């Protein structure tokens, strides 16, 4: 289980395209893509823009009328799938990272 105090980073080999409120993620290394519906796209946006996973969870809990534990479970499951497919990398919340050029 990933600690929500950690944060996520988009690997340099991942392309993201947003289409009509949904998203398509492409892992250029494996040549596989992953489609996200509107809710998963919002989760992706917050996970990749905020300083840690917990802040994404808190923001989502204010935006959507959902039980906190259910939201935490769904967010964790999505995060697990994205990491497993090489679409996100989880790093310690207090460690800075720089994309390779």
N, C-alpha and C positions, 0 to 999 in steps of 0.2 A: 504494500500500500504506500502510495506517495504521500509525503507530508505536505499539508496545505501551506506550510510556511515557506516551501520551495517556490521557485518560479520556473517558467518555461521559456525556451528559446526555439525559434524556428531555424532548423538547419539550413545552410546555404543552398543545398540541393533540393529544396522544396519550393515549388511554385504554387501560388494561391490565386484563384480567380473567383470573384464574387459575381453571381448572376441572379438577379431578381430576388434578393434576400437570402439566397442559398449560396453555398460555396463548393468549389471543386479544388482539391489539393492533389498535387502531383509530386511523387517522389521520383526525381530524375535518376537516382541510382538504381532503383528497382523497376522503374517504368510502370509503376502501379499508381492508380488514382483512388481517391476516397471522396465520396460525396457527403456533404453536410446539409441537413435541412435547416430551416430558419432558426430553430432553437439551438442546435449544435453550432451554427454559424455565430450566434451571439456569444455562446460559451467560448468559442475559438477567439473571437475578437477580444473579449475581456481577459482570457488567459494570456494572450500574447501582448496585451497593451499595459496591463497593470503589474505592479512590482512583485506580486506573489499570487499564488493560487487562492489563498484565503480571501484576498481582496476581491477577486473575481467572484468567488462564492457569495460574499456579502452583497456585492452589487446585484448579482442575479436574484438573491433572495428578496431584495427590495423591488426589483422590476417585475417579478412573477409571483403569483399567488400559488405557492407550492410549499408542502411540508419541508422544513429544513433538512431532515435526514434523507428524504427522497431526493431532494436536489443534490445533496452531498454525494449520494450514491451514484446518481446519473452523471454528475460532473466527474467523479472519480473513474467511472466506467469509460466515459468518452476519452478522458485523458489517458487511461491505460491503453485503449485501442490506438490512439494517435501515436503514443510512444512506441508501442509494439510494431507499428507500421513505419516507423522512422520519420514521422511527420512532425514530431516535437521532441525536444530533449529537455529533461528536467535537471535543473541545477540548483545548488544551494541558494537560498534567498539572499544571502549577504555577499555573494560572489559575483563580481562583474564579469561579463563576457564580451568578447569582441569578435565579430564575424571576420572570417578569413577573407582576404581579397584575392 
